[in-house]
Amino acid sequence: MTTRRTRLIAALDTRDPAEATRWANAVSSHVDAIKLGLEFAYAAGFETVTKVAQGRDLFLDLKLHDIPNTVGAAVGSLNRLSPAMLTIHASGGSAMVAAARQACDDSFPEGKRPLLLAVTVLTSLDDAALAETGVPGGARAQVLRLAELALRNGADGLVCSAHELTALRKEFGERPVFVTPGIRPRGADAGDQKRIMTPTEARQAGADWIVVGRPITKAADPAAAAAAIAAELIAP
Ligand SMILES: O=c1ccn([C@@H]2O[C@H](COP(=O)(O)O)[C@@H](O)[C@H]2O)c(=O)[nH]1
């Protein structure tokens, strides 16, 4: 029986700094961190990322994926943003993950190192879509394969779907941090997500963090939507 608390990250996916700021202010008291990622950073710039994130834990979801030298240097360049969590793609390979971890250790001040999270298989891929990329055998097997690679090379945790959590906990225990997007409250539109679970199911499966975007940001009342999801994360 685990006593883990599952925390909530609101994904603020927009190009508009005013909208991101409005959402951040609305949901802040209900969520544990905010996510800013590719859409926002490319449109608004990294200095604006810092402004919106100010005073909040930042899940900086840039999903870095390049040769080890480039990824290491990129991680080193991100220290001015003070992220609490940073993402890379596990499929970049052992040396790339190790380079990212080394850069985290070298470039961030003592006690300020972000959690390095390796994306395994995107939650928008089902087994058939994954097979199209040349990976037969299903998402769960590939997640476990990439998890081993990433954790052995210094990742603190993984981004995966909640569907893989039971197998991951069995294989890797309680220590790694598991972050699960692809979360949909019961009845919510899945959109492009394929491997989805509800907040309650993800909590019961052992998620450390869930990431929720559109069910919050597209709601008529984002604060109420975030509050309802946060309520699901409090174990009865
Ligand atoms: O495998 C992954 C990795 C990251 N994401 C990100 O999470 C949010 C989910 O947003 P929703 O609107 O709740 O679908 C989004 O920012 C993705 O970039 C993911 O979905 N899956």
The ligand as an ORCA input file, in Angstrom:
! r2SCAN-3c Opt
* xyz 0 1
  O       3.735     11.598    -23.987
  C       3.414     12.789    -23.773
  C       4.319     13.747    -23.368
  C       3.890     15.022    -23.129
  N       2.602     15.369    -23.302
  C       2.194     16.776    -23.002
  O       1.198     16.774    -21.979
  C       0.188     17.730    -22.273
  C      -1.131     17.027    -22.384
  O      -2.111     17.947    -22.795
  P      -3.648     17.543    -22.950
  O      -4.271     18.795    -23.491
  O      -4.132     17.191    -21.570
  O      -3.746     16.408    -23.889
  C       0.601     18.441    -23.555
  O       1.207     19.655    -23.182
  C       1.617     17.508    -24.196
  O       2.624     18.199    -24.885
  C       1.706     14.437    -23.707
  O       0.506     14.712    -23.885
  N       2.140     13.164    -23.916
*
